Amino acid sequence: MSDTSNEPITRKPSTTEHTLSLPEQEIRYTASAEWQTLFEQEKPIASMFHVAYIAQNQQANIRPLTFVFNGGPGAASAYLHIGALGPKRIHFGEKGSLPKPPVQVVDNLESWLSFTDLVFIDPIGTGFSRSLSSDKEGQNKSEEKANSKESDKPQETEFWEVERDLKALGEFIQRFLSQKKRWLSPIFIAGESYGGFRVAKLARKLQQEYGVGLSGAILISPALEFSLLGGNDYNLTSWATVFPSLAAAGIHHHRAQWAGETNNLAAHLAAAEQFSRQTLIPLLAMGDTAKAEEFQAVYERMASLIGLPVSLIERLGGRVDIEVFSRELLREQQRIVGLYDASITAIDPFPERLNYEGIDPTLDGIDRLFTGAINSHLRDTLGVETDLTYHLLNFEVFKAWKFDIKGDFKQGFVGSVDDLRVGMTLNPYMQVYINHGFFDLVTPYFASNHLANLMKLNPEIRPNLTLKHYRGGHMFYTWDDSRQQWFNDIKELYQKAIA
């Protein structure tokens, strides 16, 4: 929200020096936590907070530089910053389980700082990023209100729509490269969830409108086409693209029957994917023209793959909503599974109520960890001084977000795959890496696989697109094994991209 108090808001940036000790090397780096001003017609309109980690004693024009942001929309960059990529991270259980308070912050042995400089960006309305008044910051607000029209004052909501958000990120990246003299560095962008949507859009926009050539784009648990985020009686594809993730969760909790080789998750998922493509979509598309026995056979196969009762799947007509799955898979234990990581469970606070009214342990449960960790890291370790509240996940942004794209006459859901295709065509050297967790029900991995198969990329650039997925959920990097494997895979990607 915009600053409205009568006193100036404290915003004291900080630059500190640190050392990250890794098994194979010691990295000395500078951490700069500061605000960058955005302008409209040469007037300051917003102040975008970011943290940059720059390795010392390195050749700036050779070392890669990666801009990182999360999604929501309404999420700050803290999730990737303090969860996976930065020099410090939250200590989770071995398989992403939530530890008891207080939160512990440890050295991140898998920090990407070992092979790239990092810039974590908080979009306007998240973290410490805010819109500004049209007058100088710190001027008495009551005086400002008396001397200016309300319509003349920039509001944060102006930034809460697809194109304006992308414009702010493009302007930030362009200005950062100029200020830090990094235009000749290999440039990468990385985003999670809606941040992956941003990456796909920026893969085109940064190169076409801002002159920023990209060596690589990393999309982490991305939402690429919003038409695949929710199904109904007429939109059938989303029911099929989420199905393999339901199968992964059913096997993990010992409710489903193994398809093919026992204890082989890859084989089970392959069977679920084949079923989705070849059986589930065609049957749902047939609607009332299909015979009852055909439906029954499919329902029984679905039940064996995901672990729900046949009677429930029959009642749902083969359309298994993720919230129903979350509630029903372990109902007899009075437990729910997480939507963002279905391997994680929690007690159902209202097990006897008709509708699901509980919380999501993998979204609501992690708030205490990331809020405590990022505030401690920024204010104590990095020395940031501000009166502002750090908005980890600002639901006001999420609720107010406008998905219409100005000048786009397409009707329906917004998407980003076309932009990614154009971006890859504009730059046939750019490497694109898409990663998911198998247990993520919100942005399922098979949705990205499905879209990649429909992109019709020219054979010359098709090898530049890589999809690889890991055990875990939306934030699969909270699993130790997955984070370590992902780190090695991404390091290889950077080596390939800048070779």
C-alpha positions as CSV (number, residue, x, y, z in Angstrom):
1,M,0.0,0.0,0.0
2,S,1.1,3.6,-0.6
3,D,2.8,5.4,2.3
4,T,0.2,7.8,3.9
5,S,1.6,8.8,7.2
6,N,2.6,12.4,8.0
7,E,6.1,11.4,8.8
8,P,8.8,10.5,6.2
9,I,9.2,6.8,5.7
10,T,12.7,5.6,6.7
11,R,14.4,3.9,3.8
12,K,18.1,3.5,4.5
13,P,19.9,1.3,1.9
14,S,22.8,-0.9,3.0
15,T,25.9,-2.3,1.4
16,T,27.8,-5.0,3.3
17,E,30.5,-7.6,2.7
18,H,30.3,-11.3,3.4
19,T,31.9,-14.6,2.8
20,L,30.2,-17.8,1.7
21,S,32.3,-20.9,2.5
22,L,31.6,-23.8,0.2
23,P,33.3,-27.2,0.1
24,E,35.2,-26.4,-3.1
25,Q,35.6,-22.7,-2.8
26,E,35.2,-19.5,-0.6
27,I,33.2,-16.7,-2.2
28,R,33.7,-13.2,-1.0
29,Y,30.7,-11.1,-2.0
30,T,29.1,-7.7,-1.6
31,A,25.4,-7.5,-0.7
32,S,23.5,-4.3,-1.7
33,A,20.0,-3.9,-0.3
34,E,18.5,-0.7,-1.8
35,W,15.6,0.9,-3.6
36,Q,15.6,1.9,-7.3
37,T,13.4,4.7,-8.4
38,L,11.1,4.2,-11.3
39,F,10.1,7.3,-13.4
40,E,7.1,8.3,-15.5
41,Q,7.7,11.4,-17.7
42,E,10.8,12.1,-15.6
43,K,8.8,12.1,-12.4
44,P,9.5,9.5,-9.7
45,I,6.5,7.2,-9.3
46,A,7.7,4.1,-7.5
47,S,10.6,2.8,-5.4
48,M,11.5,-0.9,-6.1
49,F,13.4,-2.7,-3.5
50,H,16.0,-5.3,-4.4
51,V,19.0,-7.2,-3.0
52,A,22.0,-7.7,-5.2
53,Y,24.8,-10.2,-4.4
54,I,27.9,-9.5,-6.4
55,A,31.0,-11.7,-6.1
56,Q,34.2,-9.8,-5.5
57,N,37.4,-10.2,-7.5
58,Q,35.5,-11.3,-10.6
59,Q,35.4,-10.0,-14.1
60,A,32.0,-8.3,-14.3
61,N,31.6,-8.7,-18.0
62,I,32.3,-12.4,-17.9
63,R,30.4,-13.5,-14.8
64,P,26.7,-14.1,-15.4
65,L,24.1,-11.9,-13.8
66,T,20.7,-13.3,-12.9
67,F,17.5,-11.3,-12.1
68,V,15.1,-13.2,-9.9
69,F,11.5,-12.7,-8.9
70,N,8.6,-14.7,-7.5
71,G,5.0,-14.7,-8.5
72,G,1.6,-14.6,-6.9
73,P,0.9,-12.0,-8.3
74,G,1.6,-10.4,-4.9
75,A,4.6,-12.5,-3.8
76,A,7.9,-10.9,-2.8
77,S,11.2,-12.5,-4.0
78,A,11.9,-13.9,-0.5
79,Y,10.8,-17.5,-1.5
80,L,13.6,-17.9,-4.0
81,H,15.9,-15.5,-2.1
82,I,16.0,-17.2,1.3
83,G,14.6,-20.6,0.2
84,A,16.9,-21.7,-2.6
85,L,19.2,-19.3,-4.5
86,G,20.7,-16.8,-2.1
87,P,23.8,-17.3,0.2
88,K,21.5,-18.0,3.1
89,R,18.5,-20.3,3.2
90,I,15.8,-21.6,5.6
91,H,16.4,-25.0,7.1
92,F,13.6,-27.3,6.2
93,G,13.2,-31.0,7.0
94,E,14.9,-33.4,4.7
95,K,11.8,-33.8,2.5
96,G,10.4,-30.3,2.8
97,S,8.6,-30.8,6.1
98,L,8.0,-27.7,8.2
99,P,10.2,-27.4,11.3
100,K,9.0,-26.1,14.7
101,P,9.7,-22.5,15.5
102,P,11.8,-20.5,15.6
103,V,13.0,-20.6,12.0
104,Q,16.7,-21.4,11.4
105,V,18.7,-19.7,8.7
106,V,21.8,-21.5,7.5
107,D,24.6,-21.1,4.9
108,N,23.3,-22.3,1.5
109,L,25.7,-24.7,0.0
110,E,23.6,-24.8,-3.1
111,S,23.5,-21.0,-3.6
112,W,23.6,-20.0,-7.3
113,L,26.1,-17.3,-6.2
114,S,28.8,-19.9,-6.9
115,F,28.3,-19.4,-10.6
116,T,26.3,-16.2,-11.1
117,D,25.7,-12.8,-9.5
118,L,22.1,-12.5,-8.2
119,V,19.6,-9.7,-8.1
120,F,16.3,-10.4,-6.2
121,I,13.5,-8.0,-7.2
122,D,10.4,-7.3,-5.2
123,P,7.6,-6.0,-7.6
124,I,5.6,-3.0,-6.4
125,G,3.4,-3.7,-3.5
126,T,5.5,-6.7,-2.3
127,G,8.5,-6.7,0.0
128,F,9.6,-3.2,0.7
129,S,8.6,-1.9,-2.8
130,R,6.1,0.9,-2.9
131,S,4.6,3.6,-5.1
132,L,5.7,7.1,-4.4
133,S,3.9,10.5,-4.3
134,S,4.5,12.8,-7.3
135,D,6.3,15.2,-5.0
136,K,9.6,14.5,-3.2
137,E,9.5,11.6,-0.9
138,G,9.3,12.7,2.7
139,Q,7.2,15.8,2.1
140,N,4.3,16.2,4.5
141,K,1.4,14.2,3.2
142,S,-1.3,16.5,4.4
143,E,0.3,19.4,2.6
144,E,0.6,17.2,-0.5
145,K,-3.1,16.3,-0.3
146,A,-4.0,19.9,-0.1
147,N,-1.9,21.0,-3.1
148,S,-2.5,18.1,-5.5
149,K,-5.4,16.4,-7.1
150,E,-6.0,12.8,-6.0
151,S,-6.0,11.7,-9.6
152,D,-2.5,13.1,-10.1
153,K,-1.0,10.9,-7.5
154,P,0.4,7.5,-8.8
155,Q,-1.3,4.6,-7.1
156,E,0.1,1.1,-6.5
157,T,-2.8,-0.4,-8.3
158,E,-1.5,1.0,-11.6
159,F,1.3,-1.5,-11.3
160,W,-1.0,-4.4,-10.6
161,E,-1.8,-5.5,-14.1
162,V,0.1,-7.6,-16.6
163,E,1.7,-5.1,-18.9
164,R,2.5,-2.4,-16.4
165,D,4.2,-5.0,-14.1
166,L,6.3,-6.2,-17.0
167,K,7.2,-2.6,-17.9
168,A,8.4,-2.0,-14.4
169,L,10.6,-5.1,-14.4
170,G,12.0,-4.2,-17.8
171,E,12.8,-0.6,-16.7
172,F,14.4,-1.9,-13.5
173,I,16.6,-4.4,-15.3
174,Q,17.6,-1.8,-17.9
175,R,18.5,0.8,-15.3
176,F,20.4,-1.7,-13.1
177,L,22.5,-2.8,-16.1
178,S,23.4,0.9,-16.7
179,Q,24.1,1.8,-13.1
180,K,26.3,-1.2,-12.5
181,K,27.9,-1.2,-15.9
182,R,26.8,-4.8,-16.6
183,W,25.4,-4.6,-20.1
184,L,28.1,-7.0,-21.5
185,S,27.5,-9.7,-18.8
186,P,25.7,-12.9,-19.7
187,I,22.1,-12.1,-18.5
188,F,19.7,-14.6,-17.1
189,I,16.2,-14.3,-15.7
190,A,14.5,-16.7,-13.2
191,G,11.0,-16.7,-11.9
192,E,8.7,-18.9,-9.9
193,S,5.0,-19.6,-10.3
194,Y,3.5,-16.4,-11.8
195,G,7.1,-15.3,-11.9
196,G,7.6,-18.1,-14.5
197,F,4.8,-16.4,-16.5
198,R,6.7,-13.2,-16.2
199,V,9.9,-14.9,-17.4
200,A,8.1,-16.3,-20.5
201,K,6.7,-12.8,-21.3
202,L,10.0,-11.1,-20.6
203,A,11.9,-13.5,-22.8
204,R,10.3,-11.6,-25.6
205,K,9.8,-8.2,-24.2
206,L,13.3,-7.6,-22.7
207,Q,14.9,-8.4,-26.1
208,Q,12.3,-6.7,-28.3
209,E,11.6,-3.5,-26.3
210,Y,14.5,-3.0,-23.9
211,G,17.5,-4.3,-25.9
212,V,18.5,-6.8,-23.2
213,G,19.9,-10.0,-24.8
214,L,19.3,-13.1,-22.7
215,S,21.6,-16.1,-22.3
216,G,19.0,-18.1,-20.4
217,A,15.5,-18.1,-18.9
218,I,14.6,-20.4,-16.0
219,L,10.9,-21.0,-15.3
220,I,10.3,-22.5,-11.8
221,S,6.9,-24.2,-11.3
222,P,5.5,-21.8,-13.8
223,A,1.9,-20.9,-14.6
224,L,2.2,-20.5,-18.4
225,E,-1.4,-20.6,-19.7
226,F,-4.1,-19.7,-17.2
227,S,-6.7,-21.8,-19.1
228,L,-4.9,-24.8,-17.6
229,L,-5.2,-23.7,-14.0
230,G,-8.9,-24.7,-13.5
231,G,-11.2,-27.1,-15.3
232,N,-15.0,-27.1,-15.8
233,D,-17.5,-29.0,-17.8
234,Y,-16.3,-27.4,-21.1
235,N,-12.5,-26.9,-20.5
236,L,-11.2,-30.5,-20.3
237,T,-7.5,-30.2,-20.7
238,S,-6.8,-29.1,-17.1
239,W,-8.4,-32.2,-15.7
240,A,-5.8,-34.3,-17.7
241,T,-2.8,-32.1,-17.0
242,V,-3.2,-32.3,-13.2
243,F,-3.9,-36.0,-13.2
244,P,-0.3,-37.3,-13.1
245,S,0.4,-35.1,-10.1
246,L,-2.6,-36.6,-8.4
247,A,-1.1,-40.0,-9.2
248,A,2.2,-39.0,-7.7
249,A,0.5,-38.0,-4.5
250,G,-1.6,-41.1,-4.4
251,I,1.5,-43.3,-4.6
252,H,3.5,-41.2,-2.1
253,H,0.8,-41.8,0.5
254,H,0.4,-45.5,-0.4
255,R,-3.2,-45.1,-1.6
256,A,-2.7,-45.8,-5.3
257,Q,-1.7,-49.1,-7.0
258,W,1.7,-49.1,-8.7
259,A,1.5,-49.1,-12.5
260,G,4.1,-51.3,-13.9
261,E,7.3,-51.7,-11.9
262,T,6.7,-51.4,-8.1
263,N,8.4,-48.4,-6.3
264,N,9.3,-46.8,-9.6
265,L,7.8,-43.3,-9.6
266,A,8.9,-42.5,-13.1
267,A,7.1,-45.6,-14.5
268,H,3.9,-44.8,-12.5
269,L,3.9,-41.2,-13.8
270,A,4.5,-42.4,-17.3
271,A,1.4,-44.6,-17.1
272,A,-0.6,-41.7,-15.7
273,E,0.6,-39.4,-18.5
274,Q,-0.3,-41.9,-21.1
275,F,-3.7,-42.4,-19.5
276,S,-4.3,-38.7,-19.5
277,R,-3.5,-38.2,-23.1
278,Q,-5.0,-41.3,-24.7
279,T,-7.9,-42.2,-22.4
280,L,-9.1,-39.4,-20.1
281,I,-9.3,-36.5,-22.5
282,P,-11.0,-38.5,-25.3
283,L,-13.6,-39.9,-22.8
284,L,-14.4,-36.5,-21.3
285,A,-14.7,-35.1,-24.8
286,M,-17.2,-37.7,-25.8
287,G,-19.6,-36.5,-23.0
288,D,-23.0,-38.1,-23.1
289,T,-22.2,-40.0,-26.3
290,A,-19.9,-42.5,-24.4
291,K,-21.4,-45.7,-23.1
292,A,-21.8,-46.3,-19.3
293,E,-19.4,-49.2,-19.4
294,E,-16.7,-47.1,-21.0
295,F,-17.0,-44.5,-18.2
296,Q,-16.9,-47.2,-15.6
297,A,-13.7,-48.8,-16.9
298,V,-12.0,-45.4,-16.9
299,Y,-13.2,-44.5,-13.4
300,E,-11.7,-47.8,-12.1
301,R,-8.4,-47.1,-13.8
302,M,-8.4,-43.6,-12.4
303,A,-9.0,-44.9,-8.9
304,S,-6.1,-47.3,-9.1
305,L,-3.7,-44.6,-10.3
306,I,-4.6,-41.8,-7.8
307,G,-6.0,-43.7,-4.8
308,L,-9.5,-42.2,-4.5
309,P,-12.6,-44.5,-4.2
310,V,-14.2,-45.4,-7.5
311,S,-17.6,-44.2,-6.2
312,L,-16.2,-40.7,-5.6
313,I,-14.6,-40.5,-9.0
314,E,-17.9,-41.7,-10.6
315,R,-19.8,-39.0,-8.7
316,L,-17.3,-36.4,-9.9
317,G,-17.7,-37.6,-13.5
318,G,-13.9,-38.1,-13.8
319,R,-13.2,-34.5,-13.0
320,V,-11.2,-34.6,-9.9
321,D,-10.8,-31.1,-8.3
322,I,-7.6,-30.6,-6.4
323,E,-9.3,-29.4,-3.3
324,V,-11.6,-32.5,-3.3
325,F,-8.5,-34.6,-3.7
326,S,-6.7,-32.8,-0.9
327,R,-9.6,-33.4,1.4
328,E,-10.5,-37.0,0.4
329,L,-7.2,-38.8,-0.1
330,L,-6.6,-39.2,3.7
331,R,-10.0,-38.5,5.0
332,E,-10.2,-41.5,7.3
333,Q,-7.0,-40.2,9.1
334,Q,-8.6,-36.7,9.4
335,R,-5.7,-35.3,7.5
336,I,-5.5,-33.1,4.3
337,V,-2.7,-33.0,1.8
338,G,-1.1,-29.8,0.6
339,L,-2.2,-28.2,-2.7
340,Y,1.3,-26.8,-3.4
341,D,3.0,-30.0,-2.1
342,A,0.7,-33.0,-1.9
343,S,3.4,-35.0,-0.1
344,I,2.9,-32.7,3.0
345,T,-0.1,-33.4,5.2
346,A,-1.8,-31.5,8.1
347,I,-4.6,-32.2,10.5
348,D,-8.0,-31.3,9.0
349,P,-9.4,-28.7,11.5
350,F,-13.0,-29.3,10.4
351,P,-13.2,-33.0,9.4
352,E,-17.0,-33.4,9.8
353,R,-18.0,-30.3,7.8
354,L,-19.4,-30.9,4.3
355,N,-17.1,-28.5,2.5
356,Y,-13.3,-28.2,2.8
357,E,-12.7,-25.2,5.1
358,G,-9.1,-25.9,6.3
359,I,-5.9,-24.3,5.5
360,D,-3.2,-25.3,3.0
361,P,-0.2,-26.5,5.0
362,T,2.1,-25.7,2.1
363,L,1.1,-22.1,1.6
364,D,-0.3,-20.9,4.9
365,G,2.1,-23.1,6.9
366,I,5.3,-21.6,5.5
367,D,4.4,-17.9,6.1
368,R,5.9,-17.9,9.6
369,L,9.2,-19.4,8.2
370,F,9.7,-17.0,5.4
371,T,8.5,-13.9,7.2
372,G,10.8,-14.4,10.1
373,A,13.8,-15.4,8.0
374,I,13.6,-12.6,5.5
375,N,13.1,-9.9,8.1
376,S,16.0,-11.2,10.1
377,H,18.2,-11.5,7.1
378,L,17.4,-8.0,5.7
379,R,17.3,-6.1,8.9
380,D,20.0,-7.9,11.0
381,T,22.4,-9.5,8.5
382,L,22.3,-7.0,5.7
383,G,21.6,-3.9,7.9
384,V,18.5,-2.5,6.1
385,E,16.8,0.2,8.1
386,T,13.2,1.0,7.2
387,D,9.8,1.5,8.9
388,L,8.1,-0.3,6.1
389,T,6.5,-3.7,6.6
390,Y,7.9,-6.5,4.5
391,H,4.9,-7.8,2.4
392,L,5.8,-11.5,1.8
393,L,2.5,-12.3,0.1
394,N,0.2,-9.3,-0.4
395,F,-3.3,-10.6,-1.1
396,E,-4.4,-7.0,-1.9
397,V,-2.2,-7.3,-5.0
398,F,-3.6,-10.7,-5.8
399,K,-7.2,-9.6,-5.5
400,A,-6.8,-6.4,-7.5
401,W,-4.6,-7.8,-10.3
402,K,-5.8,-7.1,-13.8
403,F,-5.1,-9.8,-16.3
404,D,-6.3,-7.9,-19.4
405,I,-3.6,-7.2,-21.9
406,K,-4.1,-3.7,-23.5
407,G,-4.4,-3.9,-27.3
408,D,-4.9,-7.7,-27.2
409,F,-8.3,-8.5,-28.8
410,K,-8.2,-12.2,-27.7
411,Q,-11.0,-13.2,-25.4
412,G,-10.6,-15.5,-22.5
413,F,-7.6,-16.5,-20.4
414,V,-4.2,-14.9,-20.6
415,G,-1.1,-16.9,-21.7
416,S,2.6,-16.6,-22.2
417,V,3.7,-19.5,-24.4
418,D,3.4,-17.4,-27.6
419,D,5.8,-14.9,-26.1
420,L,8.3,-17.6,-25.1
421,R,8.2,-18.9,-28.6
422,V,8.9,-15.5,-30.1
423,G,11.6,-14.9,-27.6
424,M,13.3,-18.1,-28.5
425,T,13.1,-17.3,-32.2
426,L,14.5,-13.8,-31.7
427,N,17.5,-15.3,-29.9
428,P,18.3,-18.8,-31.1
429,Y,21.1,-19.0,-28.5
430,M,18.9,-18.5,-25.4
431,Q,18.6,-21.6,-23.2
432,V,15.2,-22.2,-21.6
433,Y,14.8,-24.4,-18.6
434,I,11.4,-25.4,-17.1
435,N,11.3,-27.1,-13.7
436,H,8.5,-28.4,-11.6
437,G,7.9,-30.6,-8.5
438,F,5.9,-33.8,-9.1
439,F,3.6,-33.2,-6.1
440,D,2.5,-29.7,-7.0
441,L,-1.2,-29.7,-7.7
442,V,-1.5,-25.9,-8.4
443,T,0.9,-25.6,-11.3
444,P,1.3,-29.2,-12.3
445,Y,4.4,-30.4,-14.2
446,F,2.4,-32.1,-16.9
447,A,0.8,-28.8,-18.0
448,S,4.2,-27.5,-19.0
449,N,5.1,-30.8,-20.7
450,H,1.8,-30.7,-22.6
451,L,2.4,-27.1,-23.7
452,A,6.0,-27.8,-24.8
453,N,4.7,-30.6,-27.0
454,L,2.4,-28.1,-28.7
455,M,4.9,-25.2,-29.2
456,K,6.0,-26.5,-32.7
457,L,9.5,-25.1,-32.2
458,N,11.8,-25.2,-35.2
459,P,14.2,-28.1,-35.0
460,E,17.1,-25.6,-34.9
461,I,16.0,-24.2,-31.6
462,R,14.0,-27.1,-30.0
463,P,17.2,-28.4,-28.2
464,N,17.3,-25.0,-26.4
465,L,14.2,-26.0,-24.4
466,T,14.7,-28.3,-21.5
467,L,12.1,-29.6,-19.0
468,K,13.2,-31.4,-15.9
469,H,11.2,-32.1,-12.8
470,Y,12.0,-33.2,-9.2
471,R,10.5,-34.8,-6.2
472,G,8.8,-32.2,-4.1
473,G,6.0,-29.6,-4.6
474,H,5.7,-26.1,-5.9
475,M,8.9,-25.3,-3.9
476,F,10.7,-28.6,-4.7
477,Y,13.9,-27.0,-3.5
478,T,12.8,-27.4,0.1
479,W,13.7,-31.1,-0.4
480,D,17.4,-31.6,0.2
481,D,18.0,-34.1,-2.6
482,S,16.0,-32.1,-5.1
483,R,17.7,-28.9,-4.3
484,Q,21.1,-30.5,-4.7
485,Q,20.2,-32.1,-8.0
486,W,18.6,-28.9,-9.3
487,F,21.7,-26.9,-8.3
488,N,23.9,-29.3,-10.4
489,D,21.5,-29.2,-13.3
490,I,21.3,-25.4,-13.3
491,K,25.1,-25.0,-13.0
492,E,25.4,-27.2,-16.2
493,L,22.8,-25.0,-17.9
494,Y,24.8,-21.9,-17.2
495,Q,28.0,-23.5,-18.5
496,K,26.2,-24.5,-21.7
497,A,24.6,-21.1,-22.2
498,I,27.8,-19.1,-21.9
499,A,30.2,-21.6,-23.5
